[in-house]
Amino acid sequence: MDISFQPSKKLDPKTEFRRHLLLGHGSAGECFLDVDAKHLFDHVPAIGAEASDLLVFAAAVYGCDKAVQRSLHAEDKWTRRFNVEIPMIEPDKWTLAKKEFEECVGFLTGDVWSFSFIQADRRPFVRRTNRIKKPKGMLHSAKAVSLLSGGLDSFAGAISYLEENPSKTLVIASHYDGTVAGPKSDQTNVIGVLQKYYPKRIQQLRVRVGLGVSADFEGKFETSFRSRSLAFLAIANAVASTIKSKPNILIPENGAIALNFPLNSSRRGSCSTRTVHPNFLHLLQSALRIVGITNTVSNPFSMLTKGEVNDLVDTTPAFLAGYALTNSCAKSGHTYSWENRKASACGRCVPCLFRRASLHRVNLDNETFGNEVIRDYKGRQDLPDDLRSLIDLLNLNPSQRAVMRGLISNGSLPPLELPEHANVVLNMISEVREWIKDTAPRSLKNLAAIK
């Protein structure tokens, strides 16, 4: 599919962004990038060329990913082919990194991408001249920018950093999509907790990135959101690029979810999400260095399970006050099949199951879910797919060597790090096994071969 972006000549004063029309999306009506930089400009005086180009690039990828449904535009109902033209301030730099970005984004979304970069005739982000001259905040002293999604791991990541560095401040970068309910309110809730327990030590910058459509738009959006982490990282970089100390960019995600070890053969390859996979982060940093962006991007929890992440912070007042306000659910808002539609999470997707096992580890598995898959178990035929796959994995009880083979099938990893990554998966399996052992009825324990 051939897609190009046509920037508006006029700056939208409400968003301080030149709206980019998305051409060739395959649906009737207009579709355009919706990027609200206003909150970003509340804190920074300007966005440099490199950071601006990365934010436009990330928004364009996210826009393509969302606008083009896999089921309608992919021969195999999954893998799409994109030829995308994007206007940039410094297109020559990006052309040098063209192959690297194509490999990186292809690995991230599971699609085939081809990018071409053309000269933009105007800057896409411009801070209004009638603003207050001096942006607010503490950016000059920050040593790290940490991503905050509204989930348990990113909340724990902020607490862990602030506890380990009691004299330092932390900038928190967040992304939300204006058409997706949930993440913005989740982020707002946990930010309130962090501000209460770490006063004057955190500063949040949140940018809306998504798609807007005209009234006559007739298409439907793709909902897999594989490219969301790229938008998060571009926002974090836009902030980090204004800080002289070149702060580290932290993307806290437990190692088991980051690796997303395929629970069965049907989940191998691109069918498994890779939003924080070590190979994605490696490919992205390699591409960014070519265009001159050198801030380190790292996952501080890459070798920990979700329960081990909780172990780091479970006694802190901030965690105890805020963990229940976070949301880990992959199906949040899709309540039509939930038994309890007032809950905020489904209770049966892999992230929810891992969350419950991790909170059980620290005696905090006391939340209400849309489905109580353990308590209400009646037979294998009633198990949701993700729990059935986890039970099968417990039965399989894979060796370290078998886990390493599974990890290799799901993305490149440094050979010397493979055993440690495999141990993360094995520890995750033990975590789930303990949760089921302590909470499940005897019939489900038997099914999982737990004595």
C-alpha positions, 0 to 999 in steps of 0.5 A, a space after each residue: 500500500 502506497 501512503 504519503 503525508 501532506 502537511 498543512 501550510 497552516 499551524 494549528 494553534 491548539 496543537 502547535 502542529 501542522 496537521 499531516 493529511 494521510 493519503 492512500 489509506 484505502 478508505 473513503 473520507 479524510 484521515 490525518 495525523 493528530 499530534 498535540 504538542 501543546 503540553 510538550 511546549 509547556 515545558 520546552 522552548 523548542 524541538 530540534 530538527 532531529 527530535 522533530 523528525 523522529 516524532 513525525 516519523 513515529 506519528 506517521 508509522 503509528 498512523 499507518 499502523 492504525 489506519 490500515 486494517 490487517 484483515 482487509 489489506 493483508 493477503 494473509 490477513 496479517 502481514 501488510 506491505 507499506 510504501 511510505 513517503 514522509 516529509 522531514 526537516 533533514 531527509 538526507 540523514 534519514 535516507 542514510 538510515 532507511 534500511 535500518 528503520 525499515 528493519 526496526 519497524 518491520 520487526 516491531 509491527 510484523 509488517 514489510 515497510 519501505 520508507 522514502 524521506 522528502 524535504 519538508 518546506 516547513 517545521 511541523 512543530 512550532 511554539 507560538 510566539 504569544 506564549 509565556 517566554 519561560 517554560 516551566 519545570 525542572 528539566 535542566 537537572 533531570 538525569 533520566 526520562 522514564 516512560 509511563 503507560 499507566 501500567 504496573 511496570 512503568 509505575 514501578 519503574 518510576 518508584 524504583 528510580 526515585 527510591 534508588 536516586 533520592 537526590 535526583 528528579 525524574 521526567 516522565 513521558 507519556 503517550 495517549 491516543 485521543 480515540 482510545 479510552 483508558 490510558 490517559 486516565 490511568 496515567 493521570 491517576 498514577 501521576 497523582 500518586 507519584 506527585 503526592 509521595 515524591 513532591 517536586 521530584 517528578 515532571 510529566 510531559 504527555 503528548 497525544 498522538 493518533 489519527 483524526 478523521 473527517 465526518 465522511 470517513 468510512 474506514 475502520 481502525 486496526 486495533 493491534 497497536 504494535 507501533 505504540 512504543 515507538 510513539 512513546 520513545 519519540 516523545 521521550 526523546 523530544 524531551 531528552 533532546 532539550 536536556 544538556 546532560 543527555 539523560 537516559 531514556 528508560 522503558 520499564 517493562 518486565 522481561 517476560 512480557 518484553 521477550 513475549 515468549 511464545 506460549 505455543 507454536 501459533 504465537 511464534 514470530 510476528 504473531 507475538 508482540 514485540 513492543 519492548 523486545 530487546 531486539 527492537 530496542 537494539 535495532 532502534 538505537 542503531 538506526 537513531 545513531 545514524 541520524 544523530 540521536 545518541 541518548 541511551 534507551 534501556 529497559 531496567 527490568 529486562 532480566 526480571 519477572 513481573 513479580 520480581 519487579 514488584 519485589 523491588 517496590 512492594 513495601 513503598 508507600 507509593 506502590 501500596 497507594 497506587 498499584 490498584 490504579 494501574 492497568 495491565 489489561 490488553 483488552 481494557 474497554 472490550 467489556 462485551 464478554 465480561 461477567 463483571 463489566 464494571 471492572 477495569 481489566 478482563 482478567 483472562 489475557 496474558 498481561 492480566 494473568 501475569 499481573 495476578 501471579 505477580 501480585 500474588 507473589 507480594 500478597 496483593 492479588 485482591 483486585 476485581 476483574 471482568 472474569 474470575 478464570 481461576 475461581 470459576 473454573 469448570 473444565 478445560 473447555 471453558 478455559 480462555 485461550 491465554 490461560 489454556 496456553 499457559 496451562 499447556 506451558 506448565 504441563 510442558 515444563 520446558 528446559 532452559 535449552 527449549 526456552 532458548 530455542 523458543 526465544 530465538 524463534 521470536 527475535 534475535 538476542 545476543 548469544 551470551 545473554 540467551 541463558 539469562 533471558 531463558 531464566 526470566 521465562 522459567 522464573 515467570 513459569 514458576 511464578 504462574 505455577 505458584 499462583 495456580 497452586 495457591 488459588 486454583 481448585 484441585 481440578 485445575 491444579 490436576 490439569 496443570 500437573 501441580 501437586 
